[in-house]
């Protein structure tokens, strides 16, 4: 089953909320989205920087 983007909204000045068709949600900072976009364009491996 493919999941599609349904809605995008702002949480605050630096955070974006994304709603998907499977009724799940995700929040991304603007910086994270720019990193994802850059990685997609350059086909570089993406290594998330997750807090411990």
VOMARDO-649215 format. One record per residue (C-alpha): x, y, z. Coordinates in nm, 4 decimals, decimal comma. Example, Ala and Ser with C-alpha at 12.3 -4.5 7.8 and 13.67 -1.06 7.14 Angstrom:
BEGIN
REC;xx;yy;zz
REC;1,2300;-0,4500;0,7800
REC;1,3670;-0,1060;0,7140
END
This chain:
BEGIN
REC;xx;yy;zz
REC;0,0000;0,0000;0,0000
REC;0,1464;0,3354;-0,0945
REC;0,1155;0,6278;0,1421
REC;0,0570;0,9727;-0,0024
REC;0,0976;1,3223;0,1306
REC;-0,2404;1,4685;0,2277
REC;-0,1757;1,7976;0,4039
REC;0,1054;2,0278;0,5167
REC;0,0746;2,2869;0,7913
REC;0,2909;2,5120;1,0045
REC;0,3348;2,4402;1,3738
REC;0,5567;2,7421;1,4370
REC;0,8162;2,9526;1,2531
REC;1,0566;2,6594;1,2174
REC;0,8422;2,3431;1,2203
REC;0,6190;2,1899;0,9538
REC;0,3555;1,9210;1,0209
REC;0,2896;1,6675;0,7460
REC;-0,0227;1,4469;0,7293
REC;-0,0199;1,1249;0,5265
REC;-0,3012;0,9217;0,3703
REC;-0,2633;0,6438;0,6315
REC;-0,3616;0,9024;0,8966
REC;-0,0067;0,9258;1,0327
REC;0,1685;1,2542;1,1006
REC;0,5275;1,3756;1,1040
REC;0,6892;1,7004;1,2086
REC;1,0006;1,8338;1,0384
REC;1,2114;2,1394;1,0974
REC;1,2790;2,3564;0,7953
REC;1,6470;2,2565;0,8212
REC;1,5578;1,8849;0,8075
REC;1,3449;1,9364;0,4976
REC;1,6265;2,1243;0,3243
REC;1,8673;1,8395;0,4060
REC;1,6192;1,5840;0,2677
REC;1,5705;1,7892;-0,0483
REC;1,9455;1,8272;-0,1001
REC;2,0054;1,4535;-0,0453
REC;1,7324;1,3650;-0,2953
REC;1,8794;1,5939;-0,5628
REC;2,2361;1,4686;-0,5169
REC;2,1543;1,1012;-0,4438
REC;2,3791;1,1159;-0,1385
REC;2,3094;0,8618;0,1357
REC;2,0966;1,0187;0,4063
REC;2,2122;0,9677;0,7649
REC;1,9662;1,1253;1,0076
REC;2,1063;1,3032;1,3102
REC;1,8784;1,1672;1,5824
REC;1,8965;1,2725;1,9481
REC;2,0147;1,0038;2,1926
END
